[in-house]
Amino acid sequence: MKKINFLAIGDIVIDAFIKLKDADEFTNHGTLELCVPFGDKIPYESVTIIPAVGNSPNAVVSASRLGLASALLTNIGDDQNGKDCIDKLKEEKIITNFVKKDTGKKTNYHYVLWYDVDRTILIKHESFDRTFPKIKKRNAPEWIYLSSLGENSLPFHAEIAEYLKTNQNIKLAFQPGTFQINFGVGALKEIYTRTEIFFCNLEEAEKILKISSKDVLTLSKGINALGPKMVSISDGPNGAYLYWNNELWQIPIYPDIAPPFERTGAGDAFSSTFTAGLALGKNPLEAFTWGPINSMSVVQKIGAQAGLLSREKLEEYLKNAPEDYKPKKVV
């Protein structure tokens, strides 16, 4: 096994995209909800099955296509879905030595209700036996990218923290998933403290800090105080923000080359591409400009991976970017 540049850690899933044709949107106390008739038969247009996805698998494919030697640490079941995930990872040139097969378990399988350009996902994380593998020093990764893990994974996070404690040269990117946010900051204190760059959206930042504030500077400083050296907060059509060296920067979204087709994976594309840029030697503001380009590309395809770009194509988009597409200092 060759030297690893980028090791992603997180659950892998199969996504079944069910494209709905008869649904509606309803705003309930400020929350947009997907509505279908209860107790009825609901027509759908198509089903598209996509293996080997999830926050961290999406990130590792992104990093691999950008030229980094990339590996995934995850668990699969001993079923056909697990085999399909392995095959897909190998197609993407991902190192699969740390993909563990759990006997008697099923591979995670999610249902994506796709309506218009957005989606609602029905999720179920299996209770895998997660353990951190022994990694030889010569194969130790330069970066670890940690994201979504199931609700029984708290002891596993302690193993990750211990590995990072004994390998201080490894840098950590942390994009918490639902259960990691629900664990609370206290339970993952060592992870937050060790984080080089942290990713979330504005609403997640509020939940993590347990405050109600749309002020990005306040949220960024709050998360920075928990330990991460750099904090990136995304804010939908308002673009993304980077808090670094006590300065807040903002970058707009990259202009769509066509109307978005389906929005799954835009956040993963941004976070992983930003991290890959850092791993490839870009400074934070340069890497910051990479993220929105892959996000723009991903929403042109079904699923979180089909639109991920090569480094050559990404740099072509960057070269042809509008003049106002650049980081602007806010504070």
Protein Blocks (a to p, Z undefined) as FASTA:
>chain_A
ZZdfbdcedddddddddddfbdcdddeehiacddddehiacddfbdcddehiajklmmmm
mmmmnopacdddddddddfklmmmmmmmmmnopafklpccdehiacdddddddehjbccd
dddddddddddddddfklpcfbdcdddddfklmmmmmmmmmmmmmmmkbccdddddfklm
mnommlmmmmmmmpmbdcddfklmmmmnopacfbfklmmmmmmmnopabdcddehjnopa
ddeehiacdddddddfbdcfblghklmmmmmmmmmmmmnopafklmmmmmmmmmmmmmmp
gcjklmpccfklmmmmmmmpcfklccddfZZ
